[in-house]
Amino acid sequence: PVQSCAEYLRNRALSTCGGMLAAGRSALECGVSGCLASGFHHARRDQGGGYCTLNGLAVSAYALSESCKHILIIDLDAHCGGGTHSIIKDHPQLWQIDVSVNNYDQYTPALRCQLSIETEANRYLKTVWKCLKQAEEEWPHFDLCLYNAGMDVHEDCANGGLAGFDEFLISLREEMVFQWCAERRIPVAYCLAGGYKGKRLSQKKLIDLHRLTILSATNNSRRGEN
């Protein structure tokens, strides 16, 4: 039978949510895994928002907290992950690093969250690294990392991108995150997060940007095995 629009959206949202959960479970088994979907971090308990329907990051974190003592969500989408924060902020096993370049969905961080908005390309990687180092020094060891790897920071993306945030900068960011996890033997599951084609950002170029995440994940999965 032909699906209605509502049925299609429901099934799509459940599938992407389930994909993120499956990626988390797979990462616990093999070290690195990924969900080739997006549309999570603005959704709240009772409503969607910002192109996000169900929050697969929060759902997966809650479900996997039954087998993990501490789970870290790293969110490097261009926009703040206020939806994720609203769901996980009171859960003692769930932690969040959120480095954004745009204040959309901004929130007041709670105890187990770092929120930074960094709009300067020459300071961006330093800000991400500072957050990772602070988490390592002040927070517990993590049994799993869920990584929201947004490409909408890219300077050619009309929805969030800023000048100076080019492919090379993003490739260094991806390498930093996956290497940080590999060196600390933290299993990591990624999703693709934001990225929007437009006049300056073609579909092919956007796909190439998302491939940076997959390539870094693959390279560092080998490092984690050594």
C-alpha positions in Angstrom: 0.0 0.0 0.0 1.0 3.6 -0.6 2.3 5.3 2.6 0.8 8.6 3.7 3.2 11.5 4.3 2.8 11.1 8.0 3.6 7.4 7.8 6.6 8.1 5.7 8.0 10.7 8.1 7.3 8.4 11.1 9.1 5.5 9.5 12.0 7.7 8.4 12.4 9.2 11.8 12.3 5.8 13.5 14.8 4.4 11.0 17.4 7.1 11.4 17.0 6.9 15.2 17.4 3.2 15.1 20.4 3.6 12.8 22.2 5.8 15.4 21.4 3.3 18.2 22.8 0.4 16.0 25.9 2.5 15.3 26.4 2.9 19.0 26.1 -0.8 19.7 28.4 -1.6 16.8 31.0 0.8 18.1 31.0 -0.9 21.5 31.9 -4.1 19.7 34.4 -3.0 17.0 35.6 0.5 18.2 34.3 2.8 15.4 30.9 2.8 13.6 28.7 5.3 11.9 25.1 6.2 10.9 24.8 7.8 7.5 21.9 9.9 8.6 21.3 13.2 10.3 18.5 15.3 11.9 18.8 14.8 15.6 20.2 17.5 17.9 17.4 20.1 17.9 14.6 17.7 18.6 13.2 17.7 22.2 11.2 15.2 24.2 7.9 16.5 23.0 8.6 18.2 19.6 10.9 18.4 16.7 12.7 21.5 15.5 15.4 22.8 13.1 14.9 20.0 10.6 15.1 17.4 13.4 12.3 15.0 14.2 13.5 12.5 16.8 16.7 13.0 18.8 18.6 9.8 17.9 21.6 11.1 19.9 19.7 11.3 23.1 17.6 8.2 22.5 20.8 6.2 21.8 22.6 7.6 24.8 19.7 6.8 27.2 19.5 3.2 25.8 23.2 2.5 25.8 23.6 4.0 29.3 22.3 0.6 30.6 25.5 -1.0 29.5 27.9 2.0 29.7 28.9 3.9 32.8 29.5 7.2 31.1 28.7 8.4 27.5 30.0 11.5 25.9 28.2 13.3 23.1 30.4 15.6 21.0 28.4 18.0 18.8 30.3 20.0 16.2 27.4 21.0 14.1 27.3 24.7 13.2 24.3 25.2 15.5 23.9 24.5 19.2 22.4 21.2 20.3 19.8 22.6 22.6 17.4 19.7 22.0 20.0 17.1 23.1 20.9 19.2 26.1 17.3 19.5 27.2 16.9 15.7 27.2 20.2 14.5 28.7 21.1 17.4 31.2 19.7 15.6 34.3 21.1 12.1 33.4 24.2 11.5 35.6 25.8 9.2 33.0 25.5 11.5 30.0 27.9 14.3 29.1 28.0 16.8 26.3 30.7 18.9 24.4 29.0 21.4 22.1 31.2 23.7 19.9 29.1 25.8 17.5 29.7 28.7 15.2 26.1 30.0 15.4 23.9 30.7 18.4 20.8 29.0 17.0 19.3 26.7 19.7 21.6 28.1 22.3 21.1 27.1 26.0 22.5 27.5 29.4 24.8 24.5 30.0 24.4 22.4 33.1 27.0 20.6 35.1 28.0 17.9 32.6 28.1 20.1 29.5 30.5 22.4 27.8 29.1 24.9 25.3 31.3 27.2 23.2 30.4 29.4 20.3 33.5 30.1 18.2 33.1 32.2 15.1 36.8 32.7 14.3 38.3 30.1 12.0 41.8 30.6 13.4 40.6 29.8 16.9 38.1 27.0 16.1 40.4 24.0 16.4 42.0 25.4 19.6 38.5 25.7 21.1 37.6 22.2 20.2 40.8 20.9 21.6 40.4 22.9 24.8 37.0 21.2 25.3 38.4 17.8 24.7 41.3 18.3 27.1 39.0 19.7 29.8 36.8 16.7 29.4 39.8 14.4 29.8 41.1 16.2 32.8 37.9 16.9 34.7 35.4 14.4 33.6 35.3 10.5 34.0 36.6 8.0 31.5 34.0 7.4 28.8 32.8 4.0 27.7 31.4 5.5 24.4 31.4 8.7 22.4 28.5 9.7 20.1 29.8 12.2 17.5 27.5 14.7 15.7 29.8 15.7 12.9 28.2 18.7 11.2 29.5 20.0 7.9 27.3 23.2 7.9 30.3 25.1 9.4 31.8 25.1 5.9 32.1 28.6 4.5 30.1 27.7 1.4 27.1 26.5 3.4 24.5 29.2 3.5 22.9 27.8 6.7 25.6 28.3 9.3 28.9 28.5 7.4 31.5 31.1 8.1 34.4 32.5 6.2 37.7 30.6 6.7 36.0 27.3 7.6 37.2 25.4 4.6 37.7 21.7 3.8 41.2 21.6 5.2 40.1 23.0 8.6 37.2 20.5 8.8 39.5 17.6 7.9 41.8 18.6 10.8 38.8 18.7 13.1 37.6 15.2 12.1 41.1 13.8 12.5 41.3 15.5 16.0 38.1 14.0 17.2 38.7 10.4 16.0 42.3 10.4 17.0 41.4 11.7 20.5 38.9 8.8 20.9 41.4 6.2 19.4 44.3 7.2 21.7 42.0 6.9 24.7 40.4 3.7 23.5 36.9 5.3 23.6 34.6 3.6 21.1 33.0 6.2 18.9 29.8 6.2 16.7 29.3 9.1 14.4 26.3 10.6 12.5 26.6 13.1 9.6 24.6 16.0 11.1 24.2 19.4 9.3 25.2 20.3 5.7 23.0 22.0 3.1 23.5 22.3 -0.6 22.9 25.7 -2.2 24.3 28.1 -4.8 27.9 27.7 -3.5 27.7 24.2 -2.1 26.8 21.5 -4.6 25.6 18.1 -3.7 28.8 16.6 -4.8 30.9 18.9 -2.6 28.6 18.3 0.4 29.1 14.6 -0.1 32.8 15.0 -0.3 32.7 16.9 3.0 30.8 14.1 4.7 33.3 11.7 3.4 36.0 13.4 5.5 34.2 12.1 8.6 34.1 8.6 7.2 37.7 8.7 6.1 38.9 9.9 9.5 36.8 7.3 11.3 38.3 4.6 9.1 41.9 5.7 9.5 41.6 6.0 13.3 39.8 2.7 13.7 43.0 1.1 12.5 45.0 3.2 15.0 42.8 2.1 17.8 43.5 -1.6 17.0 47.3 -1.1 17.4 
